[in-house]
Amino acid sequence: MISEGLMNGTTRFVVLVLPIALASGCVTTGSAPAPTAVAATPSPPATTSDSAPPAAADPARLLDLGRALLARGEMVAATMALREALHLKPDLAEARASLGLALYAMGDLDAAVEELRGLLRVRPDLAEARLTLAAALVARQDWPAARAELERALAASPDLLQAQYTLGVVRYAQGDLTGAIEAYRRVLAREPRAIDARYNLALVLKLARRDVEATPEFLAAAEAGLPRAQYFAGAAYATGVGVPRDLVAAIAWWTRAAEQGVTQAEEGLAQLRQSASGRARRPPADRQAVEQAFGEYRARLWNDYPDIARQGDEPLGAALLRQGRAREAVPVLIREAAALSEPAQRMLETLYDQGIEGQLPAHDARILTYLKSAAAEGRSRPRP
C-alpha cells in the first residue's frame, strides 16, 4: 500500500547528530534537539566592560576571564584573553585547551587542530582537549584522524560516552556499519536514555538491512519524542516490519511526526488518504482497511479527553468548541479532518471564514495551512 521507496529510502533521512560541545563529555538523554552546525563566521562579540583582558598581567585571572567569555559565547574576546594568558605563561595547559575550544566554536578548525595537537604532544592525559580535537577533525571530515583520536581517548578512559557516541558517527561515515552499530550499542549499554544514540543505531541497522532489529530502536526513540523516529515507527507499522501490521498505529505516529514538520510522514498520510479515496489503484479491501483505520484513529482521539461527553457523531473538536476550548479544538479538528472526517473539514472551513467571537479570529493561520494542503490533495476548495 505504501510505496517501497518511501519505506526503504533511508538514505534520504539519515541525520547523524554531531556533537557541538564535544568537550563537555555529555550525551543527550532527553528529547533530541535539531542538529546545530558550528558557525563558520562568528557573531561580533558583545561589548562589555570585562570583554578585554584585565590590565594586571595575571595568567590565572586571564584564564578565568577567557573561560567566562567562552561560556557566554563571546569567542573573539575569549581568544584574546586566552592568548594573552599563554603569552605570559606558555605552558598553561588549561588556557591552551580552552583556546582550542574557542577556535573550534568560531569555526577556525585549522587553528583549533594546531593548538590542540601541540597541547596533546606534551599533555596526552587531557581527555577533554582530545575530545575537542576529535570534534574539530569530524567537522573537517578527516575521519581517519578523528577515529584515531577517539580510540586513544577511549583506550585511556573507556567510560567516555561522548567519545563512544562520536566514534559511531565516524565509523558510519567511513562505511563501517558494523563498527558504528557496536559503538552505539556500547553507549546504550551504559546510558539507555541516550536517545540520539538509539536513533542513530536504528538508522545504521536499517542501512545494514537489519530492519527487524531497527524497529524496536525506532519505537523507543519515537516514544521519547524524536519526530524522524516517529516517521520510521509509522513506516514499520504500515509495512509490518518488526511489528504486526497496524494502520491505526501508523496513522498515529505519522500524524505526530507530520505535526513536527517531517514531510515524509505527511507524504505517508497522503498516500493513505489517496488509497481511501479510491484515487490510488488498490483493491477494494485495501481501501476499506484504510477507511476503517482512519475512523479508528479518530475514535481513539477521544481517549485523551475522558471528561468530554460525546453527542452523536460529532467530531471531538466540535465538543471542545462547545466547552469554549477553541485553542485546543483547532489542532484536534485538523487531526480529525486530516483523518478524513468530513464534519471536521466543514467545521474548519467555517471557522476559517467566520471565526468565533471572543475565542478564535477568522483566517487562522493554522487552519489556512491545513486547508491549502487539503486543497492540494483535492479535499478542499483552493484558498488564496
C-alpha atoms as a printed R data frame, in Angstrom:
    type eleno elety resid chain resno       x      y      z
1   ATOM     1    CA   MET     A     1   0.000  0.000  0.000
2   ATOM     2    CA   ILE     A     2   2.788  2.423  0.806
3   ATOM     3    CA   SER     A     3   5.416  2.809 -1.881
4   ATOM     4    CA   GLU     A     4   8.568  0.815 -1.302
5   ATOM     5    CA   GLY     A     5  10.679  3.893 -1.976
6   ATOM     6    CA   LEU     A     6   9.016  5.796  0.856
7   ATOM     7    CA   MET     A     7   9.535  2.967  3.302
8   ATOM     8    CA   ASN     A     8  13.066  1.978  2.364
9   ATOM     9    CA   GLY     A     9  14.669  5.239  1.229
10  ATOM    10    CA   THR     A    10  16.542  5.577  4.447
11  ATOM    11    CA   THR     A    11  19.490  7.387  2.982
12  ATOM    12    CA   ARG     A    12  17.282 10.428  2.381
13  ATOM    13    CA   PHE     A    13  16.646 10.744  6.060
14  ATOM    14    CA   VAL     A    14  19.914  9.800  7.722
15  ATOM    15    CA   VAL     A    15  20.702 12.513 10.250
16  ATOM    16    CA   LEU     A    16  23.596 11.559 12.452
17  ATOM    17    CA   VAL     A    17  23.742 14.167 15.180
18  ATOM    18    CA   LEU     A    18  27.263 15.527 15.509
19  ATOM    19    CA   PRO     A    19  28.145 16.874 18.943
20  ATOM    20    CA   ILE     A    20  28.993 20.540 19.044
21  ATOM    21    CA   ALA     A    21  30.240 20.984 22.605
22  ATOM    22    CA   LEU     A    22  32.088 17.688 22.396
23  ATOM    23    CA   ALA     A    23  34.476 18.648 25.130
24  ATOM    24    CA   SER     A    24  31.641 18.761 27.630
25  ATOM    25    CA   GLY     A    25  31.562 14.963 27.757
26  ATOM    26    CA   CYS     A    26  27.764 14.712 27.806
27  ATOM    27    CA   VAL     A    27  25.301 12.698 25.756
28  ATOM    28    CA   THR     A    28  21.716 13.799 25.144
29  ATOM    29    CA   THR     A    29  19.351 11.795 27.305
30  ATOM    30    CA   GLY     A    30  16.077 13.606 26.724
31  ATOM    31    CA   SER     A    31  14.302 14.812 23.632
32  ATOM    32    CA   ALA     A    32  16.874 15.464 20.997
33  ATOM    33    CA   PRO     A    33  17.229 19.000 19.650
34  ATOM    34    CA   ALA     A    34  17.810 19.532 15.968
35  ATOM    35    CA   PRO     A    35  21.472 19.267 14.962
36  ATOM    36    CA   THR     A    36  23.234 22.595 15.227
37  ATOM    37    CA   ALA     A    37  26.044 23.485 12.884
38  ATOM    38    CA   VAL     A    38  29.136 25.262 14.114
39  ATOM    39    CA   ALA     A    39  29.041 28.809 12.822
40  ATOM    40    CA   ALA     A    40  31.676 29.437 10.181
41  ATOM    41    CA   THR     A    41  31.529 33.173 10.821
42  ATOM    42    CA   PRO     A    42  31.159 34.178 14.456
43  ATOM    43    CA   SER     A    43  28.777 36.887 15.558
44  ATOM    44    CA   PRO     A    44  30.528 40.048 16.743
45  ATOM    45    CA   PRO     A    45  31.211 39.744 20.456
46  ATOM    46    CA   ALA     A    46  29.119 41.841 22.767
47  ATOM    47    CA   THR     A    47  30.928 44.906 24.028
48  ATOM    48    CA   THR     A    48  31.120 44.702 27.785
49  ATOM    49    CA   SER     A    49  33.353 46.199 30.390
50  ATOM    50    CA   ASP     A    50  35.047 42.868 31.066
51  ATOM    51    CA   SER     A    51  35.457 41.652 27.464
52  ATOM    52    CA   ALA     A    52  39.041 42.897 27.243
53  ATOM    53    CA   PRO     A    53  41.933 41.300 29.112
54  ATOM    54    CA   PRO     A    54  42.473 42.803 32.558
55  ATOM    55    CA   ALA     A    55  45.238 45.304 32.967
56  ATOM    56    CA   ALA     A    56  47.028 43.197 35.549
57  ATOM    57    CA   ALA     A    57  49.312 40.626 33.932
58  ATOM    58    CA   ASP     A    58  47.888 37.639 35.793
59  ATOM    59    CA   PRO     A    59  47.664 34.406 33.736
60  ATOM    60    CA   ALA     A    60  45.214 32.809 36.197
61  ATOM    61    CA   ARG     A    61  42.851 35.779 36.009
62  ATOM    62    CA   LEU     A    62  43.132 35.834 32.230
63  ATOM    63    CA   LEU     A    63  42.299 32.122 32.116
64  ATOM    64    CA   ASP     A    64  39.222 32.658 34.295
65  ATOM    65    CA   LEU     A    65  38.135 35.572 32.120
66  ATOM    66    CA   GLY     A    66  38.653 33.571 28.935
67  ATOM    67    CA   ARG     A    67  36.563 30.710 30.274
68  ATOM    68    CA   ALA     A    68  33.796 33.091 31.367
69  ATOM    69    CA   LEU     A    69  33.718 34.710 27.933
70  ATOM    70    CA   LEU     A    70  33.716 31.286 26.314
71  ATOM    71    CA   ALA     A    71  30.711 30.258 28.415
72  ATOM    72    CA   ARG     A    72  28.890 33.435 27.343
73  ATOM    73    CA   GLY     A    73  29.606 32.791 23.674
74  ATOM    74    CA   GLU     A    74  31.961 35.766 23.281
75  ATOM    75    CA   MET     A    75  34.512 33.766 21.343
76  ATOM    76    CA   VAL     A    76  36.687 36.532 19.893
77  ATOM    77    CA   ALA     A    77  37.101 38.181 23.287
78  ATOM    78    CA   ALA     A    78  37.777 34.761 24.821
79  ATOM    79    CA   THR     A    79  40.595 34.044 22.381
80  ATOM    80    CA   MET     A    80  42.149 37.441 23.174
81  ATOM    81    CA   ALA     A    81  42.192 36.742 26.906
82  ATOM    82    CA   LEU     A    82  43.447 33.179 26.472
83  ATOM    83    CA   ARG     A    83  46.224 34.152 24.062
84  ATOM    84    CA   GLU     A    84  47.345 36.837 26.493
85  ATOM    85    CA   ALA     A    85  47.433 34.240 29.271
86  ATOM    86    CA   LEU     A    86  49.557 31.968 27.074
87  ATOM    87    CA   HIS     A    87  51.845 34.845 26.171
88  ATOM    88    CA   LEU     A    88  52.538 35.300 29.865
89  ATOM    89    CA   LYS     A    89  52.669 31.577 30.668
90  ATOM    90    CA   PRO     A    90  53.146 29.394 27.550
91  ATOM    91    CA   ASP     A    91  52.870 26.116 29.488
92  ATOM    92    CA   LEU     A    92  49.406 26.931 30.919
93  ATOM    93    CA   ALA     A    93  47.707 23.818 29.535
94  ATOM    94    CA   GLU     A    94  44.197 24.787 30.638
95  ATOM    95    CA   ALA     A    95  44.423 28.045 28.677
96  ATOM    96    CA   ARG     A    96  45.577 26.257 25.519
97  ATOM    97    CA   ALA     A    97  42.770 23.695 25.831
98  ATOM    98    CA   SER     A    98  40.208 26.486 26.216
99  ATOM    99    CA   LEU     A    99  41.743 28.360 23.291
100 ATOM   100    CA   GLY     A   100  41.374 25.269 21.122
101 ATOM   101    CA   LEU     A   101  37.714 25.001 22.124
102 ATOM   102    CA   ALA     A   102  37.099 28.695 21.383
103 ATOM   103    CA   LEU     A   103  38.726 28.427 17.956
104 ATOM   104    CA   TYR     A   104  36.666 25.313 17.202
105 ATOM   105    CA   ALA     A   105  33.459 27.079 18.232
106 ATOM   106    CA   MET     A   106  34.368 30.014 15.968
107 ATOM   107    CA   GLY     A   107  34.772 27.659 13.010
108 ATOM   108    CA   ASP     A   108  38.549 28.183 12.764
109 ATOM   109    CA   LEU     A   109  39.160 24.456 12.544
110 ATOM   110    CA   ASP     A   110  42.735 24.510 11.287
111 ATOM   111    CA   ALA     A   111  43.862 26.778 14.118
112 ATOM   112    CA   ALA     A   112  41.968 24.676 16.662
113 ATOM   113    CA   VAL     A   113  43.598 21.466 15.420
114 ATOM   114    CA   GLU     A   114  47.053 23.062 15.512
115 ATOM   115    CA   GLU     A   115  46.639 24.336 19.085
116 ATOM   116    CA   LEU     A   116  45.189 21.092 20.411
117 ATOM   117    CA   ARG     A   117  47.703 18.817 18.729
118 ATOM   118    CA   GLY     A   118  50.519 20.912 20.144
119 ATOM   119    CA   LEU     A   119  48.989 20.687 23.609
120 ATOM   120    CA   LEU     A   120  48.422 16.925 23.456
121 ATOM   121    CA   ARG     A   121  52.011 16.270 22.444
122 ATOM   122    CA   VAL     A   122  53.091 17.470 25.886
123 ATOM   123    CA   ARG     A   123  49.896 16.658 27.837
124 ATOM   124    CA   PRO     A   124  48.410 13.482 26.336
125 ATOM   125    CA   ASP     A   125  46.380 12.964 29.519
126 ATOM   126    CA   LEU     A   126  43.941 15.830 28.800
127 ATOM   127    CA   ALA     A   127  40.819 13.924 27.752
128 ATOM   128    CA   GLU     A   128  38.630 16.970 27.130
129 ATOM   129    CA   ALA     A   129  41.235 18.523 24.843
130 ATOM   130    CA   ARG     A   130  41.407 15.268 22.886
131 ATOM   131    CA   LEU     A   131  37.623 15.229 22.524
132 ATOM   132    CA   THR     A   132  37.667 18.806 21.252
133 ATOM   133    CA   LEU     A   133  40.379 17.850 18.767
134 ATOM   134    CA   ALA     A   134  38.257 14.913 17.614
135 ATOM   135    CA   ALA     A   135  35.278 17.249 17.172
136 ATOM   136    CA   ALA     A   136  37.341 19.627 15.041
137 ATOM   137    CA   LEU     A   137  38.574 16.717 12.917
138 ATOM   138    CA   VAL     A   138  34.994 15.488 12.491
139 ATOM   139    CA   ALA     A   139  33.973 18.976 11.378
140 ATOM   140    CA   ARG     A   140  36.812 18.839  8.813
141 ATOM   141    CA   GLN     A   141  35.580 15.371  7.788
142 ATOM   142    CA   ASP     A   142  39.033 13.996  8.471
143 ATOM   143    CA   TRP     A   143  37.576 10.660  9.514
144 ATOM   144    CA   PRO     A   144  40.788  8.596  9.959
145 ATOM   145    CA   ALA     A   145  42.391 11.238 12.180
146 ATOM   146    CA   ALA     A   146  39.187 11.724 14.174
147 ATOM   147    CA   ARG     A   147  38.865  7.980 14.700
148 ATOM   148    CA   ALA     A   148  42.464  7.741 15.896
149 ATOM   149    CA   GLU     A   149  41.918 10.469 18.498
150 ATOM   150    CA   LEU     A   150  38.664  8.937 19.716
151 ATOM   151    CA   GLU     A   151  40.216  5.497 20.044
152 ATOM   152    CA   ARG     A   152  43.107  6.985 22.023
153 ATOM   153    CA   ALA     A   153  40.627  8.725 24.319
154 ATOM   154    CA   LEU     A   154  38.678  5.505 24.849
155 ATOM   155    CA   ALA     A   155  41.829  3.475 25.452
156 ATOM   156    CA   ALA     A   156  42.634  5.825 28.328
157 ATOM   157    CA   SER     A   157  39.038  6.243 29.575
158 ATOM   158    CA   PRO     A   158  36.614  3.555 28.328
159 ATOM   159    CA   ASP     A   159  33.696  5.262 30.102
160 ATOM   160    CA   LEU     A   160  33.740  8.378 27.875
161 ATOM   161    CA   LEU     A   161  30.238  8.129 26.412
162 ATOM   162    CA   GLN     A   162  30.666 11.156 24.171
163 ATOM   163    CA   ALA     A   163  33.781  9.652 22.603
164 ATOM   164    CA   GLN     A   164  31.987  6.350 22.042
165 ATOM   165    CA   TYR     A   165  29.000  8.143 20.519
166 ATOM   166    CA   THR     A   166  31.126 10.179 18.137
167 ATOM   167    CA   LEU     A   167  33.124  7.082 17.217
168 ATOM   168    CA   GLY     A   168  29.825  5.673 15.971
169 ATOM   169    CA   VAL     A   169  29.365  8.750 13.770
170 ATOM   170    CA   VAL     A   170  32.903  8.444 12.411
171 ATOM   171    CA   ARG     A   171  32.712  4.720 11.719
172 ATOM   172    CA   TYR     A   172  29.408  5.230  9.914
173 ATOM   173    CA   ALA     A   173  30.998  7.982  7.810
174 ATOM   174    CA   GLN     A   174  33.800  5.558  6.913
175 ATOM   175    CA   GLY     A   175  31.248  2.986  5.755
176 ATOM   176    CA   ASP     A   176  31.922  0.702  8.721
177 ATOM   177    CA   LEU     A   177  28.297 -0.061  9.631
178 ATOM   178    CA   THR     A   178  29.173 -2.940 11.948
179 ATOM   179    CA   GLY     A   179  31.601 -0.755 13.872
180 ATOM   180    CA   ALA     A   180  29.049  2.056 14.127
181 ATOM   181    CA   ILE     A   181  26.437 -0.361 15.472
182 ATOM   182    CA   GLU     A   182  28.888 -1.631 18.082
183 ATOM   183    CA   ALA     A   183  29.772  1.911 19.164
184 ATOM   184    CA   TYR     A   184  26.156  2.997 19.606
185 ATOM   185    CA   ARG     A   185  25.315 -0.177 21.495
186 ATOM   186    CA   ARG     A   186  28.181  0.484 23.903
187 ATOM   187    CA   VAL     A   187  26.731  3.929 24.587
188 ATOM   188    CA   LEU     A   188  23.268  2.500 25.213
189 ATOM   189    CA   ALA     A   189  24.606 -0.247 27.460
190 ATOM   190    CA   ARG     A   190  25.859  2.483 29.803
191 ATOM   191    CA   GLU     A   191  23.129  5.056 29.221
192 ATOM   192    CA   PRO     A   192  19.815  3.668 27.898
193 ATOM   193    CA   ARG     A   193  18.331  7.184 27.806
194 ATOM   194    CA   ALA     A   194  20.804  8.366 25.144
195 ATOM   195    CA   ILE     A   195  18.068  8.847 22.575
196 ATOM   196    CA   ASP     A   196  20.283 10.273 19.820
197 ATOM   197    CA   ALA     A   197  22.454  7.167 20.037
198 ATOM   198    CA   ARG     A   198  19.373  4.940 19.912
199 ATOM   199    CA   TYR     A   199  18.009  6.720 16.847
200 ATOM   200    CA   ASN     A   200  21.370  6.583 15.074
201 ATOM   201    CA   LEU     A   201  21.654  2.891 15.945
202 ATOM   202    CA   ALA     A   202  18.268  2.286 14.348
203 ATOM   203    CA   LEU     A   203  19.275  4.160 11.196
204 ATOM   204    CA   VAL     A   204  22.503  2.224 10.805
205 ATOM   205    CA   LEU     A   205  20.718 -1.085 11.415
206 ATOM   206    CA   LYS     A   206  18.252 -0.160  8.674
207 ATOM   207    CA   LEU     A   207  21.073  0.747  6.308
208 ATOM   208    CA   ALA     A   208  22.619 -2.642  7.094
209 ATOM   209    CA   ARG     A   209  19.278 -4.244  6.070
210 ATOM   210    CA   ARG     A   210  18.638 -5.387  9.623
211 ATOM   211    CA   ASP     A   211  15.178 -3.810  9.676
212 ATOM   212    CA   VAL     A   212  13.648 -6.129 12.249
213 ATOM   213    CA   GLU     A   213  16.376 -5.157 14.729
214 ATOM   214    CA   ALA     A   214  15.963 -1.484 13.842
215 ATOM   215    CA   THR     A   215  12.239 -1.285 14.592
216 ATOM   216    CA   PRO     A   216  12.385 -1.526 18.425
217 ATOM   217    CA   GLU     A   217  15.097  1.139 18.448
218 ATOM   218    CA   PHE     A   218  12.978  3.441 16.282
219 ATOM   219    CA   LEU     A   219   9.992  2.838 18.564
220 ATOM   220    CA   ALA     A   220  11.975  3.698 21.693
221 ATOM   221    CA   ALA     A   221  13.261  6.909 20.101
222 ATOM   222    CA   ALA     A   222   9.762  7.715 18.856
223 ATOM   223    CA   GLU     A   223   8.318  7.318 22.342
224 ATOM   224    CA   ALA     A   224  10.999  9.729 23.572
225 ATOM   225    CA   GLY     A   225   9.721 12.335 21.114
226 ATOM   226    CA   LEU     A   226  12.098 12.309 18.125
227 ATOM   227    CA   PRO     A   227   9.987 13.309 15.104
228 ATOM   228    CA   ARG     A   228  12.003 11.385 12.492
229 ATOM   229    CA   ALA     A   229  11.941  8.296 14.666
230 ATOM   230    CA   GLN     A   230   8.155  8.703 14.767
231 ATOM   231    CA   TYR     A   231   8.139  8.650 10.977
232 ATOM   232    CA   PHE     A   232  10.068  5.374 10.910
233 ATOM   233    CA   ALA     A   233   7.841  3.928 13.649
234 ATOM   234    CA   GLY     A   234   4.836  4.684 11.458
235 ATOM   235    CA   ALA     A   235   6.573  3.113  8.474
236 ATOM   236    CA   ALA     A   236   7.247 -0.054 10.473
237 ATOM   237    CA   TYR     A   237   3.583 -0.361 11.455
238 ATOM   238    CA   ALA     A   238   2.421  0.442  7.914
239 ATOM   239    CA   THR     A   239   4.505 -2.373  6.451
240 ATOM   240    CA   GLY     A   240   4.574 -4.822  9.360
241 ATOM   241    CA   VAL     A   241   8.377 -4.833  9.639
242 ATOM   242    CA   GLY     A   242   9.441 -5.834 13.143
243 ATOM   243    CA   VAL     A   243   5.894 -5.349 14.477
244 ATOM   244    CA   PRO     A   244   2.454 -6.622 13.478
245 ATOM   245    CA   ARG     A   245   0.952 -4.505 10.700
246 ATOM   246    CA   ASP     A   246  -1.285 -1.851 12.269
247 ATOM   247    CA   LEU     A   247  -2.517  1.036 10.124
248 ATOM   248    CA   VAL     A   248  -4.056  2.834 13.093
249 ATOM   249    CA   ALA     A   249  -0.672  2.949 14.823
250 ATOM   250    CA   ALA     A   250   0.954  4.035 11.548
251 ATOM   251    CA   ILE     A   251  -1.505  6.924 11.225
252 ATOM   252    CA   ALA     A   252  -0.949  7.957 14.841
253 ATOM   253    CA   TRP     A   253   2.848  8.002 14.531
254 ATOM   254    CA   TRP     A   254   2.851  9.722 11.155
255 ATOM   255    CA   THR     A   255   0.435 12.354 12.424
256 ATOM   256    CA   ARG     A   256   2.727 13.145 15.362
257 ATOM   257    CA   ALA     A   257   5.741 13.365 13.055
258 ATOM   258    CA   ALA     A   258   3.929 15.453 10.434
259 ATOM   259    CA   GLU     A   259   2.849 17.955 13.085
260 ATOM   260    CA   GLN     A   260   6.541 18.486 13.841
261 ATOM   261    CA   GLY     A   261   7.482 19.131 10.238
262 ATOM   262    CA   VAL     A   262   8.564 15.709  8.926
263 ATOM   263    CA   THR     A   263   7.430 15.906  5.309
264 ATOM   264    CA   GLN     A   264   7.938 12.180  4.704
265 ATOM   265    CA   ALA     A   265   5.301 11.461  7.357
266 ATOM   266    CA   GLU     A   266   2.852 13.797  5.629
267 ATOM   267    CA   GLU     A   267   3.610 12.003  2.362
268 ATOM   268    CA   GLY     A   268   2.789  8.675  4.006
269 ATOM   269    CA   LEU     A   269  -0.535 10.017  5.289
270 ATOM   270    CA   ALA     A   270  -1.319 11.498  1.875
271 ATOM   271    CA   GLN     A   271  -0.753  8.110  0.255
272 ATOM   272    CA   LEU     A   272  -3.137  6.511  2.718
273 ATOM   273    CA   ARG     A   273  -5.756  9.179  2.004
274 ATOM   274    CA   GLN     A   274  -5.329  8.585 -1.725
275 ATOM   275    CA   SER     A   275  -5.934  4.885 -1.139
276 ATOM   276    CA   ALA     A   276  -9.053  5.581  0.915
277 ATOM   277    CA   SER     A   277 -10.454  7.950 -1.725
278 ATOM   278    CA   GLY     A   278 -10.054  5.410 -4.484
279 ATOM   279    CA   ARG     A   279  -7.616  7.594 -6.436
280 ATOM   280    CA   ALA     A   280  -4.841  5.053 -5.925
281 ATOM   281    CA   ARG     A   281  -5.265  1.805 -7.805
282 ATOM   282    CA   ARG     A   282  -5.737 -0.522 -4.890
283 ATOM   283    CA   PRO     A   283  -8.082 -3.450 -4.294
284 ATOM   284    CA   PRO     A   284 -11.396 -2.571 -2.584
285 ATOM   285    CA   ALA     A   285 -10.295 -4.441  0.538
286 ATOM   286    CA   ASP     A   286  -7.285 -2.135  0.878
287 ATOM   287    CA   ARG     A   287  -9.472  0.940  0.545
288 ATOM   288    CA   GLN     A   288 -11.857 -0.344  3.199
289 ATOM   289    CA   ALA     A   289  -8.987 -1.195  5.564
290 ATOM   290    CA   VAL     A   290  -7.586  2.332  5.288
291 ATOM   291    CA   GLU     A   291 -11.003  3.939  5.817
292 ATOM   292    CA   GLN     A   292 -11.517  1.828  8.931
293 ATOM   293    CA   ALA     A   293  -8.050  2.708 10.221
294 ATOM   294    CA   PHE     A   294  -8.700  6.442  9.879
295 ATOM   295    CA   GLY     A   295 -12.055  6.001 11.618
296 ATOM   296    CA   GLU     A   296 -10.477  4.075 14.486
297 ATOM   297    CA   TYR     A   297  -7.753  6.719 14.806
298 ATOM   298    CA   ARG     A   298 -10.404  9.432 15.130
299 ATOM   299    CA   ALA     A   299 -12.256  7.383 17.732
300 ATOM   300    CA   ARG     A   300  -9.102  6.918 19.803
301 ATOM   301    CA   LEU     A   301  -8.571 10.680 19.975
302 ATOM   302    CA   TRP     A   302 -11.445 10.775 22.466
303 ATOM   303    CA   ASN     A   303  -9.391  8.687 24.900
304 ATOM   304    CA   ASP     A   304  -7.261 11.766 25.614
305 ATOM   305    CA   TYR     A   305 -10.355 13.696 26.765
306 ATOM   306    CA   PRO     A   306 -12.238 11.446 29.205
307 ATOM   307    CA   ASP     A   307 -14.013 14.486 30.690
308 ATOM   308    CA   ILE     A   308 -15.884 15.289 27.468
309 ATOM   309    CA   ALA     A   309 -19.240 13.681 26.675
310 ATOM   310    CA   ARG     A   310 -19.841 12.932 23.022
311 ATOM   311    CA   GLN     A   311 -23.077 13.998 21.350
312 ATOM   312    CA   GLY     A   312 -23.944 11.725 18.460
313 ATOM   313    CA   ASP     A   313 -21.275 11.516 15.784
314 ATOM   314    CA   GLU     A   314 -19.841 14.983 16.359
315 ATOM   315    CA   PRO     A   315 -16.088 15.434 15.984
316 ATOM   316    CA   LEU     A   316 -14.042 15.770 19.144
317 ATOM   317    CA   GLY     A   317 -13.083 19.272 18.045
318 ATOM   318    CA   ALA     A   318 -16.756 20.264 17.977
319 ATOM   319    CA   ALA     A   319 -17.180 19.027 21.550
320 ATOM   320    CA   LEU     A   320 -14.193 21.107 22.619
321 ATOM   321    CA   LEU     A   321 -15.700 24.156 20.937
322 ATOM   322    CA   ARG     A   322 -18.953 23.609 22.860
323 ATOM   323    CA   GLN     A   323 -16.918 23.926 26.051
324 ATOM   324    CA   GLY     A   324 -15.263 27.134 24.885
325 ATOM   325    CA   ARG     A   325 -11.905 25.415 24.350
326 ATOM   326    CA   ALA     A   326 -11.189 26.790 20.881
327 ATOM   327    CA   ARG     A   327  -7.454 26.799 21.444
328 ATOM   328    CA   GLU     A   328  -7.473 23.006 21.882
329 ATOM   329    CA   ALA     A   329 -10.217 22.459 19.335
330 ATOM   330    CA   VAL     A   330  -8.376 23.763 16.269
331 ATOM   331    CA   PRO     A   331  -5.439 21.288 16.278
332 ATOM   332    CA   VAL     A   332  -7.844 18.453 17.126
333 ATOM   333    CA   LEU     A   333 -10.148 19.386 14.235
334 ATOM   334    CA   ILE     A   334  -7.134 19.492 11.928
335 ATOM   335    CA   ARG     A   335  -6.146 15.975 13.037
336 ATOM   336    CA   GLU     A   336  -9.700 14.739 12.517
337 ATOM   337    CA   ALA     A   337 -10.067 16.378  9.102
338 ATOM   338    CA   ALA     A   338  -6.692 15.006  8.008
339 ATOM   339    CA   ALA     A   339  -8.032 11.615  9.097
340 ATOM   340    CA   LEU     A   340 -10.912 12.006  6.603
341 ATOM   341    CA   SER     A   341 -13.615 13.441  8.888
342 ATOM   342    CA   GLU     A   342 -15.894 15.436  6.583
343 ATOM   343    CA   PRO     A   343 -17.709 17.141  9.506
344 ATOM   344    CA   ALA     A   344 -14.354 18.313 10.882
345 ATOM   345    CA   GLN     A   345 -13.370 19.513  7.405
346 ATOM   346    CA   ARG     A   346 -16.564 21.569  7.046
347 ATOM   347    CA   MET     A   347 -16.158 22.992 10.542
348 ATOM   348    CA   LEU     A   348 -12.601 24.117  9.779
349 ATOM   349    CA   GLU     A   349 -13.763 25.864  6.613
350 ATOM   350    CA   THR     A   350 -16.462 27.694  8.586
351 ATOM   351    CA   LEU     A   351 -14.061 28.607 11.381
352 ATOM   352    CA   TYR     A   352 -11.569 29.956  8.882
353 ATOM   353    CA   ASP     A   353 -14.160 32.168  7.211
354 ATOM   354    CA   GLN     A   354 -16.046 33.308 10.323
355 ATOM   355    CA   GLY     A   355 -14.015 32.564 13.442
356 ATOM   356    CA   ILE     A   356 -15.691 32.553 16.866
357 ATOM   357    CA   GLU     A   357 -16.219 35.859 18.592
358 ATOM   358    CA   GLY     A   358 -14.081 36.133 21.688
359 ATOM   359    CA   GLN     A   359 -12.389 32.771 21.083
360 ATOM   360    CA   LEU     A   360 -10.932 32.472 17.602
361 ATOM   361    CA   PRO     A   361 -10.397 35.182 14.979
362 ATOM   362    CA   ALA     A   362 -11.234 34.469 11.366
363 ATOM   363    CA   HIS     A   363  -8.461 33.485  8.949
364 ATOM   364    CA   ASP     A   364  -6.488 31.488 11.500
365 ATOM   365    CA   ALA     A   365  -3.040 30.683 10.062
366 ATOM   366    CA   ARG     A   366  -3.074 27.062 11.275
367 ATOM   367    CA   ILE     A   367  -6.384 26.402  9.572
368 ATOM   368    CA   LEU     A   368  -5.212 28.083  6.367
369 ATOM   369    CA   THR     A   369  -2.090 25.908  6.260
370 ATOM   370    CA   TYR     A   370  -4.236 22.802  6.618
371 ATOM   371    CA   LEU     A   371  -6.822 23.929  4.036
372 ATOM   372    CA   LYS     A   372  -4.090 24.631  1.497
373 ATOM   373    CA   SER     A   373  -2.621 21.154  1.954
374 ATOM   374    CA   ALA     A   374  -6.106 19.640  1.696
375 ATOM   375    CA   ALA     A   375  -6.765 21.602 -1.490
376 ATOM   376    CA   ALA     A   376  -3.521 20.293 -2.969
377 ATOM   377    CA   GLU     A   377  -4.898 16.779 -2.458
378 ATOM   378    CA   GLY     A   378  -8.310 17.730 -3.851
379 ATOM   379    CA   ARG     A   379 -10.052 17.517 -0.470
380 ATOM   380    CA   SER     A   380 -10.897 21.223 -0.137
381 ATOM   381    CA   ARG     A   381 -11.509 24.225 -2.356
382 ATOM   382    CA   PRO     A   382  -8.408 26.314 -3.069
383 ATOM   383    CA   ARG     A   383  -7.670 29.223 -0.733
384 ATOM   384    CA   PRO     A   384  -5.810 32.422 -1.620
